[in-house]
Structures are given as C-alpha cells and as structure tokens.
C-alpha cells in the first residue's frame, strides 16, 4: 500500500516512514527502507515518530 499523495501524510526518516489517516478513523504507517529492510530509529527519530503519532491520534479520536 502506498501513502496517498497529499498534505495529510507525515514523512519521516528521509522518506522511510510515512504516516497518514484515512476517513479520520484509521491510522496507517508504512515503515520500510528503499531496499525493503526494516527502518532503524535512533532516539531523536523515535521521539519525532511518537510526536507525529500523537498528532494523528488526535485526528481519529
């Protein structure tokens, strides 16, 4: 599944992580490198991901 092409997608880690909501009721996370590997996060990147998840969680709450 690809992220929708709009401003509602939050992109992190140089495009390796995409987060978006659909119909304001579900949250989607695409988390994979361009080579199909899992994404590794350092502490700062993890905090950024958590902040983004909080923002989107409020949209679907």
Secondary structure as UniProt FT lines:
FT   TURN            7..8
FT   STRAND          10..12
FT   HELIX           13..15
FT   STRAND          17..22
FT   TURN            23..25
FT   STRAND          26..31
FT   TURN            34..35
FT   HELIX           43..60
//
